């Protein structure tokens, strides 16, 4: 039975209310200070580059305070904007927190953007200072986009963040819970970037309310692999770990060998990723099992089925022991929980991780909601759901269809204040009674678990008047190694009619098909044949109105976001190998 403390993970904050903070929630600097008092010697930020380097919370707080005082010395005032752009690192974290400790607002910027795009975001946000990685430091220092200075997140410069200090101590006006903590510019997969305004209360409330569906502890080790500028990793890794005094390990490269090394060396317990990453890891595990022969493979699959059944019915987890050697070889033996976000995950993938003994969690949210709205509780998960709605979120479904699916709208303390300097765009995404319109389609069950079907703007209307969501179809391809990328969309066979048929744009796995792709026309035909076979297999399992009728096999990969989602608006018909109509 759960204790009251477990039911309310944030109850410990009552001890600090009135002394360390006032109001409903502490600010992020107040939270970091509280955590440091609770766990001063617990390791805070760790990186393997290539050797292990780590600092405890007490040391991190001292550096953050020193940099915050420096920012104040260069006249970064309360509410000013400070931009941070770079790869995941302790320095990135220090820059982010020091900005907040200075009472300013942080503007995290995707380091994969082009220089001109970063210039534009600096201008739009009005950032007065910039922290940036070594590769771009000289270029931006020579410009005038950040009038109070450009500072380095890399050691090879005199303005390296750890060297920034002022001999004089300056008075800082601290942020309040309703002040802006961050402006997150996101184009996602939709094109034009908008600055999402999130307060300290947005982040901190979401951080703790999410813990009602997910138990985390100061003994946990989080792995920051996805870009920290993205709201998912920022909240679910960076802020969540800080809230309980857990260790945060920074992943440097999205390369499987490096990831597996870090997971094992750091003894990671909380592993967060996107569907593409978890698909690759799972495919690697199952490929290793297949190499042991058909008998061993059949036995492992049987035991996985038994393990999953026991876990589902009796809430016991025998898989951790049964598959210990398999998990150890995959560097997952110490992992307590895997969390998947940033896109839809196939239920079959969710099921297999749980069968192997990994507590696997799906969640749902948007940048505009800080971002977590739902999480699948480990003790009562549903494989086809993206989770149970977290406390204090009022979620409704508007204009539902015959199966109860409609647009998801929400209210709650984590919902953004609006888009930066865009009042019209802000008004457009809120209903008259103040609910944020997510643009996603889904339905709720009787236990308040959410099921997603797709994005409203991606919906395909078929000849029979059926609404089809590409994401549901794409899920059926996640366990096929041969397919590196797939994007499903509608097309009009007859331009005079409004109805659509369904096509799939497929980029084959270049590693698996390396020989064929280098083998001229005959090799390419073999690739196309296998892709069409896979599409036919998925079609057989789909409802008639969801079946793909045309396939385009692409020569080049489709453009993706930093969280590995295809930029649908950017995909063109150019560069394809072939177009095949399926009967």
C-alpha positions in Angstrom: 0.0 0.0 0.0 1.2 3.5 -0.8 2.0 5.9 2.0 0.7 9.4 2.0 4.2 10.6 1.3 4.3 8.5 -1.9 0.9 9.7 -2.9 2.1 13.4 -2.6 5.7 13.4 -3.6 5.9 17.2 -3.2 4.8 17.2 0.5 8.4 17.7 1.7 8.1 21.3 0.2 5.9 22.2 3.2 9.0 22.2 5.4 10.5 25.0 3.3 7.4 27.1 2.6 7.6 30.4 4.3 11.3 30.3 4.7 12.8 29.3 1.3 9.8 30.2 -0.8 6.3 31.7 -0.6 3.2 30.7 -2.6 2.2 27.5 -4.2 5.5 26.4 -5.8 9.2 27.4 -5.4 10.9 29.0 -8.4 13.6 26.9 -10.1 16.5 28.7 -8.2 14.6 28.2 -4.9 14.1 24.5 -5.8 17.8 24.1 -6.6 18.7 25.7 -3.3 16.3 23.4 -1.3 17.7 20.3 -3.1 21.3 21.4 -2.3 20.4 21.7 1.4 18.9 18.3 1.3 21.6 16.5 -0.7 24.8 18.8 -0.7 27.2 15.9 -1.4 25.1 14.0 -3.9 26.6 14.2 -7.4 24.7 16.7 -9.5 26.2 17.0 -13.1 28.4 14.2 -14.6 29.9 13.8 -18.0 32.2 11.2 -19.7 34.5 13.2 -22.0 36.2 10.7 -22.2 36.9 10.2 -18.5 34.3 10.7 -15.8 34.0 14.3 -14.5 31.5 15.1 -11.9 30.5 17.8 -9.4 28.2 17.6 -6.3 25.2 19.9 -5.8 27.1 22.1 -3.4 29.8 22.8 -5.9 27.3 23.3 -8.7 25.4 25.9 -6.6 28.6 27.8 -5.9 29.5 28.0 -9.6 25.9 29.0 -10.5 25.9 31.8 -7.9 29.3 33.1 -9.1 28.1 33.2 -12.8 24.7 34.8 -11.8 26.6 37.5 -9.9 28.8 38.1 -13.1 25.6 38.4 -15.2 24.3 41.1 -12.8 27.7 42.9 -13.1 27.3 43.3 -16.8 23.8 44.7 -16.2 21.7 41.7 -16.9 18.6 42.9 -14.9 15.5 41.1 -13.6 13.5 39.9 -16.6 16.2 40.4 -19.2 16.7 37.6 -21.7 19.9 35.4 -21.9 20.3 32.8 -24.7 21.9 29.4 -24.3 22.9 27.3 -27.4 25.1 24.3 -27.3 25.3 20.5 -27.0 24.3 18.9 -23.7 26.9 19.6 -21.0 27.3 20.6 -17.4 28.3 24.1 -18.7 24.9 24.3 -20.5 23.2 23.5 -17.2 25.2 26.0 -15.3 24.4 28.8 -17.9 20.7 27.9 -17.7 20.5 28.0 -13.9 22.8 31.0 -13.5 20.5 33.0 -15.8 17.5 32.1 -13.6 19.5 32.8 -10.4 20.2 36.3 -11.8 16.4 36.9 -12.1 16.6 36.8 -15.8 14.7 34.7 -18.4 16.6 32.0 -20.3 16.1 31.4 -24.1 17.4 27.9 -25.0 18.2 27.7 -28.7 18.6 24.6 -30.8 22.4 24.3 -31.6 21.6 22.5 -34.9 20.0 25.7 -36.3 21.9 27.7 -38.9 23.8 30.8 -37.8 21.2 33.1 -39.5 18.4 31.3 -37.7 20.1 31.7 -34.4 20.6 35.4 -35.2 16.9 35.7 -35.9 15.9 34.1 -32.6 18.4 36.3 -30.7 16.8 39.4 -32.3 13.2 38.3 -31.8 13.8 37.4 -28.2 15.8 40.5 -27.4 18.5 38.4 -25.7 21.2 40.6 -24.1 23.8 37.9 -23.6 24.6 34.5 -25.2 26.3 31.3 -24.0 27.4 29.2 -26.9 29.7 26.3 -27.9 33.2 26.6 -29.2 32.5 26.0 -32.9 30.4 29.1 -33.1 31.9 31.3 -30.4 34.1 33.5 -32.6 31.4 34.0 -35.2 28.9 35.3 -32.6 31.4 37.2 -30.6 32.2 39.2 -33.7 28.5 40.1 -34.2 26.3 42.5 -32.2 23.3 40.2 -31.6 24.0 40.0 -27.9 25.0 43.5 -26.7 26.1 42.5 -23.1 28.5 39.8 -24.3 29.0 36.3 -25.8 30.4 33.6 -23.5 31.8 30.2 -24.1 30.5 26.8 -23.0 33.9 25.3 -24.0 37.2 25.5 -22.1 39.3 26.9 -24.9 38.3 30.6 -24.5 39.0 33.3 -22.0 35.3 33.9 -21.5 34.7 30.3 -20.5 31.7 30.1 -18.3 33.6 28.6 -15.3 36.0 31.6 -15.4 33.3 34.3 -15.2 33.3 36.2 -12.0 33.2 39.6 -10.5 35.1 40.8 -7.4 32.1 42.9 -6.3 28.9 41.3 -5.0 25.8 42.7 -6.7 22.2 42.8 -5.4 19.9 40.5 -7.4 16.1 40.8 -7.6 15.1 37.2 -7.5 12.4 35.8 -9.8 8.9 35.1 -8.5 6.9 32.0 -9.3 4.8 33.8 -12.0 7.8 35.4 -13.7 9.0 34.0 -17.1 11.6 31.3 -16.6 12.1 30.4 -20.3 11.0 31.2 -23.8 11.2 28.1 -25.9 11.3 28.6 -29.6 9.9 25.6 -31.4 9.1 25.0 -35.0 8.5 21.3 -34.2 7.2 19.8 -37.5 5.1 22.8 -38.4 7.4 25.4 -39.8 7.3 28.9 -38.3 8.9 29.0 -34.9 7.0 30.6 -32.0 8.3 31.5 -28.6 6.5 29.6 -25.9 6.4 31.6 -22.6 6.8 29.4 -19.5 7.0 30.6 -15.9 8.8 29.1 -13.0 5.4 27.9 -11.7 4.7 26.2 -15.1 7.8 24.1 -14.9 7.9 23.4 -11.1 4.2 22.4 -10.9 4.5 20.1 -13.9 7.7 18.6 -12.5 6.0 17.6 -9.2 2.5 16.8 -10.5 4.1 14.3 -13.0 5.6 12.5 -10.0 2.1 11.5 -8.9 2.4 9.0 -11.9 6.1 8.3 -11.7 8.2 7.6 -8.6 11.7 9.1 -8.7 14.4 9.3 -6.0 17.7 11.0 -5.1 19.4 7.7 -5.7 18.4 7.8 -9.4 20.8 8.5 -12.2 19.2 10.3 -15.2 20.7 10.3 -18.7 20.4 13.6 -20.7 20.7 12.3 -24.2 18.1 14.3 -26.1 18.8 18.0 -26.6 18.2 19.9 -23.4 16.8 22.9 -25.2 13.7 20.8 -26.0 10.9 21.0 -23.4 10.7 17.2 -23.0 14.3 16.6 -22.0 14.4 20.0 -20.1 11.5 19.0 -17.8 11.6 15.2 -17.7 15.4 15.0 -17.2 17.0 18.3 -16.3 14.3 19.7 -13.9 13.0 16.3 -12.6 16.5 15.1 -11.6 17.2 18.5 -9.8 13.9 18.3 -7.9 14.8 15.1 -6.0 18.6 15.5 -5.8 19.3 12.8 -8.5 22.5 12.7 -10.6 22.3 13.9 -14.2 24.7 12.4 -16.7 25.1 14.2 -20.0 25.1 12.2 -23.2 27.4 13.8 -25.8 26.4 11.9 -29.0 23.3 10.2 -30.4 25.4 7.1 -31.3 24.4 3.7 -30.1 27.9 2.6 -29.1 28.4 5.8 -27.0 24.9 5.5 -25.5 25.5 1.9 -24.4 28.9 2.8 -22.9 27.4 5.7 -20.9 24.4 3.6 -19.7 26.7 0.9 -18.3 29.5 3.2 -16.9 27.2 5.6 -15.2 24.8 2.9 -14.0 21.9 4.9 -15.4 18.5 4.2 -13.8 16.3 6.6 -15.7 16.6 6.4 -19.5 14.6 8.8 -21.5 14.4 8.8 -25.3 12.3 9.0 -28.4 10.6 6.1 -30.3 13.3 5.9 -32.9 16.0 5.3 -30.3 14.0 2.7 -28.4 13.2 0.9 -31.6 16.9 0.7 -32.5 17.8 -0.6 -29.0 15.0 -3.2 -29.0 15.9 -4.4 -32.5 19.5 -4.8 -31.4 18.4 -6.9 -28.5 16.2 -9.2 -30.5 18.8 -9.5 -33.3 21.3 -10.8 -30.7 18.7 -13.3 -29.5 18.0 -14.5 -33.0 21.7 -15.2 -33.6 21.6 -17.9 -31.0 19.3 -20.0 -33.1 15.6 -20.6 -33.7 15.1 -22.7 -30.6 16.7 -20.1 -28.2 14.7 -17.4 -29.9 11.4 -19.3 -29.6 12.2 -20.0 -25.9 13.0 -16.3 -25.2 9.8 -15.1 -26.9 7.8 -17.6 -24.9 9.4 -16.5 -21.6 8.8 -12.9 -22.6 5.1 -13.7 -23.0 4.9 -15.3 -19.6 6.9 -12.5 -18.0 4.6 -9.9 -19.5 1.5 -11.7 -18.4 2.7 -12.0 -14.8 3.6 -8.3 -14.7 0.3 -7.3 -16.1 -1.9 -9.6 -13.9 0.1 -9.7 -10.6 2.1 -6.5 -10.8 5.3 -8.5 -10.3 8.4 -8.1 -12.5 10.1 -11.5 -13.1 11.6 -10.3 -16.4 14.4 -8.4 -14.6 15.8 -11.7 -13.3 14.9 -13.9 -16.2 16.5 -11.7 -18.8 19.4 -10.3 -16.6 22.1 -11.5 -19.0 20.2 -10.1 -22.1 19.7 -6.7 -20.4 23.3 -6.6 -19.2 24.6 -7.2 -22.7 22.3 -4.3 -23.9 23.6 -2.1 -21.1 20.1 -1.9 -19.6 20.7 -4.0 -16.4 20.7 -1.0 -14.1 17.9 0.9 -15.9 14.9 1.1 -13.6 12.6 3.0 -15.9 12.6 3.9 -19.6 10.4 6.9 -20.6 9.4 7.5 -24.2 8.2 10.8 -25.4 8.5 13.2 -28.3 6.3 11.1 -30.6 4.0 8.1 -30.8 5.4 4.6 -29.9 4.0 1.4 -31.2 2.2 -0.6 -28.5 4.2 -3.7 -29.6 7.5 -1.9 -28.6 6.0 -0.8 -25.3 4.9 -4.4 -24.6 8.3 -6.0 -25.4 10.2 -3.7 -23.1 7.9 -4.5 -20.2 8.1 -8.3 -21.1 11.9 -8.0 -20.8 11.6 -6.6 -17.3 12.1 -2.9 -18.0 9.4 -0.6 -16.5 8.6 1.3 -19.6 6.6 4.5 -19.4 4.9 6.5 -22.2 3.9 10.1 -21.7 2.2 12.9 -23.7 2.5 16.7 -23.7 3.5 19.7 -25.7 6.0 22.5 -25.3 3.0 24.8 -24.5 2.2 22.6 -21.5 5.8 22.5 -20.0 5.3 19.7 -21.4 3.9 16.7 -19.4 0.1 16.2 -19.3 -0.1 12.4 -19.0 2.2 9.5 -17.9 1.6 5.8 -17.8 2.0 4.7 -14.1 4.4 1.7 -13.8 2.0 -0.1 -11.4 -1.0 0.2 -13.8 0.1 0.8 -17.3 -1.9 0.4 -20.5 0.1 -0.5 -23.6 -2.1 1.4 -26.1 -2.4 4.5 -24.0 0.0 7.5 -23.6 -0.9 7.5 -19.9 -3.1 8.7 -17.2 -3.8 12.4 -16.9 -1.7 13.9 -14.1 -3.2 15.8 -11.1 -4.6 19.3 -11.6 -4.9 18.9 -15.4 -8.4 19.5 -16.6 -8.5 17.6 -20.0 -11.5 17.5 -22.3 -12.3 16.1 -25.7 -14.3 18.5 -27.9 -16.3 17.5 -31.0 -15.8 13.8 -30.5 -16.6 11.3 -33.4 -18.3 8.0 -33.1 -15.5 6.4 -31.1 -15.2 9.3 -28.8 -12.1 10.8 -30.4 -11.9 14.6 -30.8 -9.5 17.5 -30.2 -7.8 17.5 -26.9 -8.0 20.7 -24.9 -6.5 21.3 -21.4 -6.3 23.7 -18.5 -3.8 23.5 -15.7 -0.9 25.2 -13.8 1.6 24.0 -16.5 -0.1 25.7 -19.5 1.9 28.4 -21.1 1.3 32.1 -20.7 1.2 32.5 -24.5 3.5 33.0 -27.5 6.1 35.7 -27.1 4.9 39.0 -28.7 2.3 37.1 -30.7 -1.1 38.0 -29.1 -3.2 37.0 -32.2 -1.5 33.5 -32.4 -2.0 33.1 -28.6 -5.7 33.9 -28.8 -6.1 31.4 -31.6 -5.0 28.4 -29.5 -7.3 29.1 -26.6 -11.0 28.4 -26.4 -13.4 31.2 -25.2 -13.5 29.5 -21.7 -9.6 29.4 -21.5 -8.7 25.8 -22.5 -5.5 25.4 -24.6 -6.2 23.7 -27.9 -3.5 21.0 -28.4 -4.3 20.3 -32.1 -4.1 16.6 -31.2 -6.9 14.1 -31.6 -7.6 11.5 -29.0 -10.0 10.0 -26.4 -10.2 9.3 -22.7 -11.3 6.1 -21.0 -13.2 5.7 -17.8 -9.9 5.8 -15.7 -8.8 9.1 -17.4 -6.2 7.4 -19.6 -5.5 9.2 -22.9 -5.4 7.5 -26.3 -3.9 9.4 -29.2 -5.0 9.0 -32.8 -3.1 11.8 -34.5 -2.8 15.5 -35.3 -5.9 17.2 -36.6 -4.0 19.0 -39.4 -2.5 15.6 -40.6 -6.0 14.0 -40.9 -6.8 12.2 -44.2 -10.5 12.0 -45.3 -11.0 8.9 -47.4 -13.6 8.2 -50.1 -15.9 6.5 -47.6 -15.8 9.6 -45.4 -13.5 8.0 -42.8 -11.0 10.1 -40.8 -7.6 8.5 -40.9 -4.6 9.7 -38.9 -1.2 9.0 -40.4 0.4 8.4 -37.0 -1.7 5.3 -36.3 -0.6 3.8 -39.6 3.0 4.7 -39.1 3.1 2.9 -35.7 2.7 -0.4 -37.6 6.1 0.0 -39.1 8.2 0.7 -36.0 9.6 -2.9 -35.6 10.7 -3.3 -39.2 14.4 -2.7 -39.2 14.4 -2.3 -43.0 12.6 1.0 -42.7 14.6 3.9 -41.5 11.9 6.5 -42.0 8.2 6.4 -43.0 5.7 9.2 -43.5 2.1 8.5 -44.3 0.0 11.2 -45.9 -3.0 11.7 -48.2 -3.1 12.3 -51.9 -5.9 13.1 -54.3 -6.2 10.6 -57.1 -8.8 12.8 -58.8 -8.1 16.5 -58.3 -11.8 17.3 -58.9 -12.8 15.3 -55.8 -12.0 16.2 -52.2 -11.5 12.6 -51.0 -8.0 11.3 -50.4 -6.2 8.0 -50.7 -3.2 7.0 -48.6 0.5 7.0 -49.6 3.6 6.2 -47.7 7.0 7.9 -48.3 9.7 5.4 -47.2 13.4 5.8 -46.7 15.0 2.4 -46.4 17.6 1.5 -43.8 20.9 2.4 -45.6 23.0 0.0 -43.5 20.8 -3.1 -44.1 20.4 -2.3 -47.8 24.0 -1.1 -48.4 24.8 -3.8 -51.0 21.6 -3.6 -52.8 21.7 0.2 -53.0 25.1 0.0 -54.5 24.1 -2.7 -56.9 22.5 -0.6 -59.6 19.0 -0.9 -60.9 18.6 -4.6 -60.0 19.6 -3.8 -56.4 17.2 -0.9 -56.2 14.4 -3.1 -57.4 15.1 -5.6 -54.6 14.9 -2.8 -52.1 11.6 -1.6 -53.5 10.3 -5.2 -53.5 11.0 -5.7 -49.8 9.5 -2.3 -48.9 6.3 -3.2 -50.8 6.2 -6.6 -49.0 6.4 -4.8 -45.6 3.6 -2.4 -46.6 1.5 -5.3 -47.7 2.0 -7.0 -44.4 1.0 -3.9 -42.5 -2.0 -3.4 -44.8 -3.3 -6.9 -44.0 -3.5 -6.0 -40.3 -5.1 -2.6 -40.9 -8.7 -1.7 -41.4 -9.7 -1.4 -45.1 -9.9 2.4 -44.9 -6.4 2.6 -43.4 -4.6 0.7 -46.1 -1.8 2.3 -48.0 -2.5 2.4 -51.8 0.8 4.1 -53.0 4.4 3.9 -52.0 7.3 6.2 -52.7 10.8 4.9 -52.0 13.1 7.8 -51.3 16.8 8.2 -52.2 17.5 10.6 -49.4 16.3 10.8 -45.8 13.5 13.2 -44.9 14.4 16.2 -42.8 13.9 15.7 -39.1 13.8 17.7 -35.9 16.3 17.3 -33.1 13.9 14.9 -31.4 13.9 12.7 -34.5 10.4 13.6 -35.8 10.0 14.1 -39.6 9.3 17.7 -40.6 6.2 16.9 -42.6 5.9 20.4 -44.0 9.5 20.2 -45.4 9.0 16.8 -47.2 8.9 17.1 -51.0 8.2 14.6 -53.7 11.7 15.1 -55.2 14.5 12.6 -55.0 12.4 9.5 -55.0 13.5 6.2 -56.5 10.1 4.9 -57.5 6.4 5.2 -57.0 4.4 2.1 -56.7 0.6 1.7 -56.6 -0.6 -1.1 -54.4 -3.8 -3.0 -55.2 
